[in-house]
């Protein structure tokens, strides 16, 4: 009997997760009217909106700076402005399209190639960036699992003991990675290029930037949930778990899966405020960078067309 292709299996799993998330969202929010959500959103002051935009752009700037450090480690001498700009575009598009590491890697390779960055160097940077995010997410998720009240796991129907063990393993993963960076110097071949684990100082840089990225994105959404009175640490536990669910679902941008997990994990939040926060988060963390990237790409294409030599008659 022929086995179904792996892509079909992955698509089916993603579809099931999306359907489950849609049901959770409907169950939790179908009593909430659009007028209530709009009223919650009107509580955003101009100052709060400005801070939200700044947090979003600061997160993307952190990613860009981290990538430039990795590019120099890989042997590239790309300038900081095109490097950070290329990073911004690749992350903005990949976050919205899903399959972040593959989509982002392909976009990054195309953007950086114009500045002399090889495909192998782009691949190294892509893995480096994904590992940075993973280290930060693992550390903070692990701590949230270890410190979360048992009631939070009972809401999800998850065994408390298993979640505590998972938390301990997640929290220990960055420490194991940093130990490997300090002790293992054997090289491996990636796309024909010999690479090794980063040295310990660079592993610490990865970890620090990964933590900063995750904290900024959590702070952005926490800021956009008006009048909730929920502490940032408590909110972050639910946010990190929901982010992980959306990330591993395979659904573009975790759309629906992230929101479904979040409403299940944070039952204490008023539904209109949470719905407004989720919409604002999508606007500032996804659509705002996507719009900026679209304008930048259009401007870059127009400039390249103007600078191109006229075709021979």
Rosetta silent file (secondary structure, phi, psi, omega in degrees, C-alpha in Angstrom):
SEQUENCE: XXXXXXXXXXXXXXXXXXXXXXXXXXXXXXXXXXXXXXXXXXXXXXXXXXXXXXXXXXXXXXXXXXXXXXXXXXXXXXXXXXXXXXXXXXXXXXXXXXXXXXXXXXXXXXXXXXXXXXXXXXXXXXXXXXXXXXXXXXXXXXXXXXXXXXXXXXXXXXXXXXXXXXXXXXXXXXXXXXXXXXXXXXXXXXXXXXXXXXXXXXXXXXXXXXXXXXXXXXXXXXXXXXXXXXXXXXXXXXXXXXXXXXXXXXXXXXXXXXXXXXXXXXXXXXXXXXXXXXXXXXXXXXXXXXXXXXXXXXXXXXXXXXXXXXXXX
SCORE:     score description
SCORE:     0.000 S_00000001
   1 L     0.000  131.473 -178.054    0.000    0.000    0.000 S_00000001
   2 L   -73.537  130.404  178.140    1.378    3.393   -1.007 S_00000001
   3 L   -77.736  142.893  177.841    2.063    5.728    1.884 S_00000001
   4 L   -66.000  145.736 -179.683    0.645    9.257    1.575 S_00000001
   5 L   -60.869  150.570 -177.176    3.288   11.897    0.826 S_00000001
   6 H   -60.224  -37.642 -179.619    4.765   13.689    3.805 S_00000001
   7 H   -61.591  -37.505  179.584    3.552   17.069    2.537 S_00000001
   8 H   -67.601  -40.340  178.321   -0.026   15.752    2.508 S_00000001
   9 H   -62.807  -45.530  179.511    0.309   14.464    6.072 S_00000001
  10 H   -62.017  -40.980  179.026    1.707   17.807    7.241 S_00000001
  11 H   -64.576  -38.517  179.036   -1.091   19.678    5.486 S_00000001
  12 H   -65.700  -41.836  178.290   -3.691   17.424    7.111 S_00000001
  13 H   -63.157  -44.898  178.674   -2.192   17.971   10.569 S_00000001
  14 H   -61.061  -40.641  178.968   -2.108   21.731   10.012 S_00000001
  15 H   -63.899  -40.569  178.437   -5.723   21.632    8.833 S_00000001
  16 H   -65.245  -42.197  178.012   -6.835   19.711   11.911 S_00000001
  17 H   -62.887  -41.333  179.439   -5.010   22.144   14.207 S_00000001
  18 H   -65.376  -40.571  178.849   -6.577   25.084   12.408 S_00000001
  19 H   -64.451  -41.990  178.226  -10.051   23.529   12.664 S_00000001
  20 H   -63.988  -40.927  179.026   -9.583   22.887   16.383 S_00000001
  21 H   -65.581  -39.289  178.848   -8.373   26.445   16.898 S_00000001
  22 H   -62.872  -39.357  178.433  -11.339   27.818   14.949 S_00000001
  23 H   -64.696  -42.982  179.283  -13.714   25.864   17.167 S_00000001
  24 H   -62.063  -43.825  179.010  -12.011   27.181   20.328 S_00000001
  25 H   -62.219  -43.477  179.123  -12.212   30.746   19.014 S_00000001
  26 H   -63.118  -43.787 -178.707  -15.878   30.347   18.127 S_00000001
  27 H   -62.298  -39.811 -173.903  -16.671   28.818   21.509 S_00000001
  28 H   -85.005  -28.808 -169.496  -14.880   31.548   23.428 S_00000001
  29 H  -116.651   -3.190 -173.273  -15.716   34.603   21.324 S_00000001
  30 L   -70.727  -14.999  175.001  -19.067   34.050   19.589 S_00000001
  31 L   -88.095   -4.707 -178.533  -20.857   35.875   22.406 S_00000001
  32 L   -93.515  124.287 -178.023  -18.543   38.879   21.943 S_00000001
  33 L   -85.611  158.421  176.849  -19.885   41.512   19.561 S_00000001
  34 H   -64.109  -29.276  177.671  -17.802   43.569   17.168 S_00000001
  35 H   -65.378  -38.687  178.039  -19.032   46.677   19.001 S_00000001
  36 H   -66.736  -40.408  178.971  -17.494   45.394   22.248 S_00000001
  37 H   -66.257  -42.400  178.858  -14.199   44.652   20.502 S_00000001
  38 H   -62.774  -38.895  178.722  -14.202   48.084   18.856 S_00000001
  39 H   -64.026  -39.075  177.912  -14.890   49.719   22.229 S_00000001
  40 H   -65.924  -40.307  179.946  -11.913   47.866   23.733 S_00000001
  41 H   -66.487  -31.507  179.585   -9.687   48.960   20.836 S_00000001
  42 L   -67.453  -11.956  176.176  -10.718   52.600   21.313 S_00000001
  43 L   -74.786  -10.748  176.822   -9.031   52.412   24.721 S_00000001
  44 L   -71.192  117.956  176.829   -5.685   52.471   22.921 S_00000001
  45 L   -79.585  160.669  176.263   -4.261   55.935   23.413 S_00000001
  46 H   -55.535  -38.429  179.151   -2.018   57.537   20.742 S_00000001
  47 H   -64.430  -39.743  179.148    0.926   57.044   23.076 S_00000001
  48 H   -65.549  -39.818  178.654    0.144   53.346   23.489 S_00000001
  49 H   -65.349  -39.469  178.748   -0.099   52.920   19.728 S_00000001
  50 H   -64.741  -41.251  178.479    3.238   54.677   19.244 S_00000001
  51 H   -65.607  -39.621  178.888    4.894   52.412   21.819 S_00000001
  52 H   -60.901  -45.223  178.105    3.364   49.337   20.146 S_00000001
  53 H   -62.913  -40.474  179.857    4.811   50.367   16.774 S_00000001
  54 H   -65.145  -39.867  178.910    8.181   51.070   18.403 S_00000001
  55 H   -64.247  -41.340  179.342    8.215   47.640   20.112 S_00000001
  56 H   -62.823  -49.871 -178.431    7.446   45.904   16.831 S_00000001
  57 H   -67.310  -33.531  177.290   10.152   47.734   14.901 S_00000001
  58 H   -64.981  -37.780  177.270   12.628   47.295   17.758 S_00000001
  59 H   -62.591  -44.156  178.409   12.061   43.541   17.619 S_00000001
  60 H   -67.832  -33.548  177.133   12.802   43.454   13.893 S_00000001
  61 H   -66.299  -40.281  176.079   15.844   45.686   14.442 S_00000001
  62 H   -58.505  -44.693  178.536   17.161   43.234   17.040 S_00000001
  63 H   -59.968  -41.565 -179.286   16.790   40.426   14.515 S_00000001
  64 H   -65.194  -44.005  179.172   18.657   42.470   11.922 S_00000001
  65 H   -64.075  -41.575  178.906   21.570   43.311   14.214 S_00000001
  66 H   -60.604  -40.463  179.011   21.828   39.688   15.315 S_00000001
  67 H   -65.969  -36.957 -179.435   21.995   38.600   11.677 S_00000001
  68 H   -66.328  -35.837  174.986   24.758   41.080   10.887 S_00000001
  69 H   -62.906  -42.446  179.287   26.864   39.627   13.693 S_00000001
  70 H   -66.898  -37.890  179.197   26.244   36.164   12.230 S_00000001
  71 H   -61.926  -42.251  178.957   27.094   37.332    8.716 S_00000001
  72 H   -67.394  -35.421  175.662   30.472   38.605    9.839 S_00000001
  73 H   -64.568  -34.006 -179.245   31.096   35.334   11.664 S_00000001
  74 H   -80.196   -7.102  177.184   30.305   33.486    8.405 S_00000001
  75 L   104.500    4.742 -179.658   32.845   35.626    6.502 S_00000001
  76 L   -88.045  149.430  177.028   30.573   38.151    4.778 S_00000001
  77 L  -117.553   29.748  179.520   31.332   41.873    4.636 S_00000001
  78 L   -58.174  143.645  178.983   27.860   43.086    3.659 S_00000001
  79 L   -66.752  157.328 -176.572   27.121   46.660    4.766 S_00000001
  80 H   -67.139  -39.513 -177.036   24.964   47.219    7.823 S_00000001
  81 H   -66.790  -52.737  176.500   22.214   49.137    6.021 S_00000001
  82 H   -65.443  -30.396  179.190   21.543   46.577    3.254 S_00000001
  83 H   -66.824  -49.697  179.482   22.091   43.779    5.757 S_00000001
  84 H   -66.697  -38.437  177.709   19.577   45.020    8.310 S_00000001
  85 H   -62.593  -43.414  177.665   17.181   45.975    5.513 S_00000001
  86 H   -63.478  -38.746  177.512   17.406   42.507    3.976 S_00000001
  87 H   -63.637  -43.237 -179.721   16.812   40.930    7.362 S_00000001
  88 H   -59.800  -47.195 -178.236   13.729   43.094    7.936 S_00000001
  89 H   -64.287  -44.800 -176.671   12.208   42.136    4.577 S_00000001
  90 H   -65.800  -39.943  179.289   12.939   38.419    4.946 S_00000001
  91 H   -70.824  -39.945 -179.446   11.483   38.223    8.457 S_00000001
  92 H   -62.510  -44.681 -179.797    8.412   40.286    7.593 S_00000001
  93 H   -69.479  -44.125 -177.633    7.555   38.108    4.591 S_00000001
  94 H   -65.687  -38.605  179.678    8.386   34.819    6.302 S_00000001
  95 H   -61.837  -34.188 -178.171    6.331   35.647    9.407 S_00000001
  96 H   -85.145  -27.861 -175.937    3.272   36.242    7.243 S_00000001
  97 H   -91.578  -17.863 -178.216    3.756   33.348    4.830 S_00000001
  98 L    87.020  178.280 -176.968    4.592   30.642    7.367 S_00000001
  99 L    47.490   55.146 -165.464    7.327   27.943    7.269 S_00000001
 100 H   -53.659  -46.256 -173.466    9.552   30.705    8.598 S_00000001
 101 H   -68.329  -34.050 -178.462   12.947   29.042    8.370 S_00000001
 102 H   -81.032  -48.345 -179.935   12.453   27.838    4.769 S_00000001
 103 H   -64.591  -47.312  179.820   10.629   30.859    3.366 S_00000001
 104 H   -61.849  -38.660  179.385   12.861   33.294    5.234 S_00000001
 105 H   -63.968  -41.920  179.777   15.964   31.421    4.127 S_00000001
 106 H   -66.252  -43.904  179.357   14.966   31.569    0.453 S_00000001
 107 H   -65.105  -43.037 -178.957   14.095   35.268    0.621 S_00000001
 108 H   -61.528  -43.436 -179.785   17.249   36.050    2.568 S_00000001
 109 H   -61.889  -40.339  179.386   19.451   34.238    0.046 S_00000001
 110 H   -67.363  -42.098 -178.665   17.892   36.214   -2.831 S_00000001
 111 H   -69.881  -44.454 -175.792   18.206   39.587   -1.101 S_00000001
 112 H   -73.850  -24.563 -176.664   21.735   39.041    0.213 S_00000001
 113 H   -59.946  -30.514 -179.935   23.067   37.579   -3.056 S_00000001
 114 L   -67.882  -14.201 -178.165   23.058   41.062   -4.591 S_00000001
 115 L  -114.314   21.574  173.294   25.617   42.094   -1.961 S_00000001
 116 L    84.597   10.376  178.475   28.034   39.217   -2.429 S_00000001
 117 L   -85.544  127.371 -178.636   26.674   36.888    0.257 S_00000001
 118 L   -75.738  163.753  177.484   26.877   33.252   -0.832 S_00000001
 119 H   -61.070  -40.005  179.818   24.015   30.770   -0.522 S_00000001
 120 H   -63.243  -41.699  178.394   26.014   28.846    2.068 S_00000001
 121 H   -65.153  -40.070  176.669   26.540   31.989    4.171 S_00000001
 122 H   -62.430  -39.203  178.966   22.827   32.804    3.950 S_00000001
 123 H   -64.626  -41.703  178.027   22.028   29.267    5.083 S_00000001
 124 H   -60.370  -44.012 -179.134   24.356   29.611    8.068 S_00000001
 125 H   -65.971  -38.804  178.932   22.699   32.897    9.032 S_00000001
 126 H   -62.309  -46.013  178.309   19.223   31.399    8.664 S_00000001
 127 H   -65.460  -41.367  178.805   20.054   28.508   10.985 S_00000001
 128 H   -58.841  -46.337 -179.459   21.808   30.873   13.386 S_00000001
 129 H   -65.691  -42.133  178.199   18.744   33.158   13.561 S_00000001
 130 H   -62.227  -38.956  178.674   16.333   30.250   14.020 S_00000001
 131 H   -67.221  -37.636  177.621   18.523   28.927   16.822 S_00000001
 132 H   -58.521  -49.396  179.110   18.587   32.373   18.477 S_00000001
 133 H   -62.165  -43.249 -179.018   14.794   32.482   18.529 S_00000001
 134 H   -62.536  -38.992  179.102   14.599   28.877   19.695 S_00000001
 135 H   -63.473  -46.334  179.774   16.988   29.499   22.594 S_00000001
 136 H   -64.823  -43.477 -179.651   14.986   32.478   23.833 S_00000001
 137 H   -65.657  -41.344 -179.631   11.653   30.720   23.407 S_00000001
 138 H   -63.364  -45.582 -178.174   12.881   27.538   25.099 S_00000001
 139 H   -62.646  -48.080 -176.791   14.282   29.372   28.110 S_00000001
 140 H   -73.630  -37.100  176.513   11.223   31.527   28.720 S_00000001
 141 H   -65.289  -42.249  178.558    8.726   28.768   27.917 S_00000001
 142 H   -59.516  -45.007  178.352   10.554   26.414   30.244 S_00000001
 143 H   -63.603  -38.536 -179.582   10.429   28.910   33.080 S_00000001
 144 H   -66.783  -36.483  177.180    6.735   29.553   32.438 S_00000001
 145 H   -67.745  -36.491 -178.970    5.991   25.810   32.595 S_00000001
 146 H   -73.165  -32.656 -173.726    7.941   25.482   35.820 S_00000001
 147 H  -100.071  -13.231 -176.881    6.312   28.497   37.491 S_00000001
 148 L   -67.161  145.045  176.060    2.757   28.305   36.111 S_00000001
 149 L   -65.879  151.553 -178.625    0.001   27.260   38.540 S_00000001
 150 H   -58.473  -29.477 -178.482   -1.332   23.729   38.128 S_00000001
 151 H   -61.665  -30.288 -179.662   -4.734   25.164   37.170 S_00000001
 152 H   -64.509  -39.636  179.109   -3.272   26.483   33.922 S_00000001
 153 H   -74.621  -33.785  178.127   -2.372   22.962   32.788 S_00000001
 154 H   -64.977  -31.898  175.979   -5.670   21.565   33.982 S_00000001
 155 H   -60.910  -36.031 -179.639   -7.431   24.065   31.717 S_00000001
 156 H   -87.649   -7.277 -175.889   -5.632   22.469   28.772 S_00000001
 157 L    73.465   23.315 -178.213   -6.156   18.934   30.041 S_00000001
 158 L   -98.578  138.916  177.966   -2.364   18.465   30.223 S_00000001
 159 L   -62.138  129.203 -176.458   -0.731   16.377   32.975 S_00000001
 160 H   -61.706  -46.154 -178.169    0.903   18.707   35.458 S_00000001
 161 H   -60.328  -42.639  179.966    3.889   16.436   36.097 S_00000001
 162 H   -63.543  -40.218 -179.590    4.616   16.014   32.397 S_00000001
 163 H   -68.030  -34.614  176.494    4.463   19.766   31.825 S_00000001
 164 H   -65.550  -42.686  178.608    6.868   20.395   34.710 S_00000001
 165 H   -63.707  -42.897  176.885    9.337   17.907   33.239 S_00000001
 166 H   -59.036  -42.146  178.078    8.908   19.519   29.816 S_00000001
 167 H   -60.952  -42.272  179.579    9.587   22.895   31.387 S_00000001
 168 H   -64.359  -41.065  178.951   12.772   21.646   33.004 S_00000001
 169 H   -65.719  -42.114  179.000   13.999   20.189   29.710 S_00000001
 170 H   -63.446  -44.318 -179.029   13.191   23.391   27.823 S_00000001
 171 H   -65.519  -30.735 -178.638   14.931   25.561   30.408 S_00000001
 172 H   -80.792  -21.163 -175.354   17.989   23.301   30.329 S_00000001
 173 H   -57.798  -46.737  178.371   18.248   23.276   26.507 S_00000001
 174 H   -61.369  -35.837  178.652   19.956   26.702   26.192 S_00000001
 175 H   -65.394  -39.428  177.828   22.468   25.703   28.875 S_00000001
 176 H   -65.527  -39.942  179.300   23.258   22.508   26.982 S_00000001
 177 H   -63.995  -44.465 -179.978   23.691   24.486   23.755 S_00000001
 178 H   -64.792  -36.101  176.303   26.058   26.972   25.400 S_00000001
 179 H   -64.562  -39.615  177.742   28.074   24.097   26.866 S_00000001
 180 H   -64.576  -39.695  177.762   28.329   22.572   23.383 S_00000001
 181 H   -61.012  -35.105 -178.050   29.519   25.927   21.997 S_00000001
 182 H   -77.748  -29.901 -168.778   32.251   25.988   24.635 S_00000001
 183 H  -108.995  -27.819 -173.488   33.384   22.383   24.258 S_00000001
 184 L  -102.496  121.813 -179.529   32.706   21.173   20.694 S_00000001
 185 L  -120.242    7.527 -179.813   34.866   22.561   17.911 S_00000001
 186 L   -70.483  137.875 -178.628   34.362   19.857   15.282 S_00000001
 187 L   -89.908  154.879  174.407   33.193   21.219   11.939 S_00000001
 188 E  -127.360  162.617 -179.075   30.299   19.965    9.821 S_00000001
 189 E   -98.731  124.801  177.110   29.515   20.511    6.127 S_00000001
 190 E  -127.322  111.435 -178.069   26.540   22.758    5.266 S_00000001
 191 L    52.744   43.535  176.474   25.857   23.299    1.530 S_00000001
 192 L    81.046    2.603 -178.519   29.464   22.551    0.733 S_00000001
 193 E  -117.373  135.406  178.409   30.864   24.892    3.393 S_00000001
 194 E   -77.699  121.973  178.732   32.614   23.825    6.569 S_00000001
 195 E  -131.922  159.506  178.914   30.945   25.362    9.610 S_00000001
 196 L  -133.243  168.051  172.575   31.178   24.799   13.326 S_00000001
 197 L   -58.909  147.442  178.126   29.146   25.678   16.362 S_00000001
 198 L   -61.821  154.307  171.932   29.616   29.329   17.315 S_00000001
 199 L   -64.741  166.245 -174.092   32.187   30.090   19.998 S_00000001
 200 H   -57.411  -41.014 -178.320   30.814   30.578   23.480 S_00000001
 201 H   -61.865  -37.389 -179.885   30.737   34.388   23.236 S_00000001
 202 H   -75.161  -33.178  173.953   28.649   34.186   20.065 S_00000001
 203 H   -62.133  -38.905  176.914   26.361   31.587   21.618 S_00000001
 204 H   -66.513  -37.296  175.650   25.738   34.010   24.475 S_00000001
 205 H   -62.185  -46.059  176.541   24.980   36.747   21.919 S_00000001
 206 H   -53.962  -50.414 -177.180   22.475   34.411   20.243 S_00000001
 207 H   -60.217  -45.163 -178.946   20.827   33.662   23.544 S_00000001
 208 H   -63.664  -44.030  179.108   20.619   37.320   24.532 S_00000001
 209 H   -68.224  -36.611  177.247   19.106   38.426   21.221 S_00000001
 210 H   -62.954  -42.770  176.499   16.669   35.499   21.273 S_00000001
 211 H   -61.458  -45.422 -178.712   15.460   36.477   24.734 S_00000001
 212 H   -62.024  -40.392  179.781   15.087   40.089   23.666 S_00000001
 213 H   -61.080  -48.765 -177.205   13.079   39.158   20.571 S_00000001
 214 H   -67.520  -41.695 -179.535   10.575   37.030   22.482 S_00000001
 215 H   -63.716  -42.037 -179.587   10.201   39.520   25.356 S_00000001
 216 H   -63.889  -42.258 -179.456    9.547   42.429   22.970 S_00000001
 217 H   -67.703  -37.425  176.870    6.851   40.553   21.046 S_00000001
 218 H   -66.304  -41.422  179.335    5.158   39.481   24.296 S_00000001
 219 H   -63.709  -34.708  178.841    5.311   43.053   25.630 S_00000001
 220 H   -60.432  -48.631 -177.670    3.737   44.313   22.400 S_00000001
 221 H   -71.920  -38.959  178.970    0.641   42.165   22.787 S_00000001
 222 H   -58.664  -38.268  179.938    0.404   42.692   26.546 S_00000001
 223 H   -65.757  -30.330 -173.386    0.394   46.436   25.911 S_00000001
 224 L   -92.054    6.882  174.216   -2.496   46.118   23.441 S_00000001
 225 L  -101.473  100.903 -170.409   -4.880   44.354   25.821 S_00000001
 226 L   -74.361  139.751  169.917   -6.597   47.314   27.485 S_00000001
 227 L    57.981   36.146 -175.196   -7.544   47.421   31.155 S_00000001
 228 L   -91.434  -29.303 -179.733   -6.766   43.786   31.948 S_00000001
 229 L    68.683   14.762 -179.291   -4.748   44.153   35.163 S_00000001
 230 L   -93.078  130.370 -179.264   -2.849   40.935   34.376 S_00000001
 231 L   -62.479  150.797 -176.857    0.824   40.890   35.286 S_00000001
 232 H   -62.279  -39.945 -178.905    3.334   40.609   32.460 S_00000001
 233 H   -63.500  -42.812  179.188    4.869   37.392   33.834 S_00000001
 234 H   -64.603  -44.629  179.067    1.462   35.683   34.067 S_00000001
 235 H   -62.134  -41.114 -174.998    0.493   36.821   30.585 S_00000001
 236 H   -61.251  -33.839  179.027    3.822   35.729   29.123 S_00000001
 237 H   -58.989  -48.814  177.459    3.280   32.119   30.182 S_00000001
 238 H   -66.638  -40.173 -178.880    0.130   31.834   28.072 S_00000001
 239 H   -61.770  -45.373 -177.027    1.614   33.892   25.246 S_00000001
 240 H   -65.572  -40.148  178.005    4.728   31.728   24.948 S_00000001
 241 H   -65.176  -43.063  178.904    2.733   28.500   24.898 S_00000001
 242 H   -64.925  -39.370  178.578    0.369   29.911   22.265 S_00000001
 243 H   -62.381  -43.011  178.570    3.302   31.144   20.190 S_00000001
 244 H   -61.781  -42.548  178.987    4.871   27.684   20.255 S_00000001
 245 H   -61.151  -44.963  179.170    1.580   26.118   19.158 S_00000001
 246 H   -65.432  -38.335 -177.562    1.269   28.558   16.256 S_00000001
 247 H   -64.933  -43.466 -175.060    4.896   28.124   15.246 S_00000001
 248 H   -88.469   -2.379 -179.181    4.766   24.325   15.056 S_00000001
 249 H   -73.742  -26.170 -175.668    1.314   24.156   13.477 S_00000001
 250 L    83.387   -5.271  177.811    2.625   24.931    9.985 S_00000001
 251 L   -75.730  134.257 -179.779   -0.245   27.376    9.442 S_00000001
 252 H   -51.657  122.664  179.961    1.013   30.659    7.876 S_00000001
 253 H    66.275    9.973 -175.990    1.763   33.058   10.706 S_00000001
 254 H    62.593   19.765 -172.723    0.158   30.574   13.133 S_00000001
 255 L   -59.734  125.024  179.738   -3.088   32.323   12.199 S_00000001
 256 L    91.375  -46.468  179.790   -5.983   30.957   14.226 S_00000001
 257 H   -69.111  -45.864  177.502   -3.879   28.412   16.101 S_00000001
 258 H   -59.176  -48.191 -177.634   -2.070   31.111   18.088 S_00000001
 259 H   -66.489  -40.598  179.571   -5.328   32.913   18.884 S_00000001
 260 H   -62.934  -42.330  178.006   -7.171   29.710   19.762 S_00000001
 261 H   -65.859  -37.373 -176.047   -4.460   28.634   22.178 S_00000001
 262 H   -66.685  -43.674 -179.034   -4.303   32.092   23.724 S_00000001
 263 H   -68.119  -29.373  177.552   -8.016   32.334   24.545 S_00000001
 264 H   -74.115  -33.346 -175.262   -7.882   28.857   26.091 S_00000001
 265 H   -84.305  -20.952 -176.690   -4.811   29.664   28.179 S_00000001
 266 L  -122.671   63.780 -177.363   -5.960   33.065   29.462 S_00000001
 267 L   -67.892  -16.844 -177.195   -9.588   32.571   30.558 S_00000001
 268 L   -78.209  -11.779 -178.788   -9.260   35.354   33.154 S_00000001
 269 L   -84.877  138.960  174.505   -8.985   38.067   30.498 S_00000001
 270 L   -58.178  132.574 -174.432  -12.138   39.879   29.306 S_00000001
 271 H   -62.289  -41.919  177.640  -12.934   38.523   25.854 S_00000001
 272 H   -60.789  -40.541 -179.882  -13.444   41.901   24.107 S_00000001
 273 H   -66.497  -41.380 -179.877  -10.088   43.146   25.439 S_00000001
 274 H   -67.097  -41.547  178.267   -8.304   39.930   24.423 S_00000001
 275 H   -62.590  -42.085  177.330   -9.853   39.978   20.944 S_00000001
 276 H   -62.523  -41.589  179.244   -8.806   43.606   20.492 S_00000001
 277 H   -63.276  -39.897  179.514   -5.298   42.731   21.657 S_00000001
 278 H   -66.164  -41.000  177.847   -5.021   39.848   19.203 S_00000001
 279 H   -65.551  -43.158  178.060   -6.135   42.039   16.310 S_00000001
 280 H   -63.036  -37.585  178.464   -3.738   44.794   17.333 S_00000001
 281 H   -62.659  -45.407  177.541   -0.905   42.284   17.610 S_00000001
 282 H   -61.612  -38.528 -179.034   -1.535   41.050   14.078 S_00000001
 283 H   -64.988  -49.492 -172.394   -1.630   44.639   12.860 S_00000001
 284 H   -83.270  -36.911 -174.316    1.603   45.815   14.469 S_00000001
 285 H   -89.409  -23.199 -177.186    3.746   42.661   14.459 S_00000001
 286 H  -113.247  -57.739 -171.281    2.691   41.247   11.092 S_00000001
 287 H   -74.792  -38.342  178.829    0.916   43.725    8.811 S_00000001
 288 H   -61.457  -51.895  176.615    2.918   46.875    9.650 S_00000001
 289 H   -62.232  -34.599  178.370    6.315   45.245    8.839 S_00000001
 290 H   -64.003  -42.226  178.110    4.758   43.569    5.787 S_00000001
 291 H   -64.083  -43.080  177.869    3.541   46.924    4.472 S_00000001
 292 H   -61.683  -41.935 -179.920    6.934   48.548    5.061 S_00000001
 293 H   -65.074  -39.971  179.363    8.635   45.634    3.280 S_00000001
 294 H   -62.237  -42.592  178.328    6.268   45.862    0.312 S_00000001
 295 H   -64.781  -42.360 -179.620    7.041   49.573   -0.098 S_00000001
 296 H   -64.229  -42.777  179.948   10.781   48.923    0.252 S_00000001
 297 H   -66.306  -40.349  178.329   10.739   46.118   -2.323 S_00000001
 298 H   -63.813  -43.148  177.890    8.706   48.206   -4.759 S_00000001
 299 H   -64.347  -38.704  179.368   11.108   51.138   -4.350 S_00000001
 300 H   -66.310  -40.932  179.082   14.102   48.856   -4.787 S_00000001
 301 H   -65.703  -39.252  179.061   12.644   47.340   -7.971 S_00000001
 302 H   -65.657  -41.326  179.541   11.898   50.789   -9.373 S_00000001
 303 H   -66.266  -40.013  179.196   15.419   51.994   -8.630 S_00000001
 304 H   -64.680  -36.547  179.267   16.953   48.898  -10.210 S_00000001
 305 H   -66.835  -39.941 -179.451   14.871   49.442  -13.337 S_00000001
 306 H   -68.640  -32.554 -177.520   16.004   53.064  -13.622 S_00000001
 307 H   -85.361  -12.587 -178.224   19.664   52.102  -13.166 S_00000001
 308 L   -67.658  139.670  177.974   19.529   49.244  -15.665 S_00000001
 309 L   -65.558  146.961  179.428   21.303   49.998  -18.984 S_00000001
 310 L   -64.099  143.659 -179.730   18.954   50.482  -21.936 S_00000001
 311 L   -67.505  141.796  179.364   18.363   47.385  -24.036 S_00000001
 312 L   -68.484  138.003 -179.536   20.274   47.252  -27.305 S_00000001
 313 L   -81.993    0.000    0.000   18.086   47.934  -30.322 S_00000001
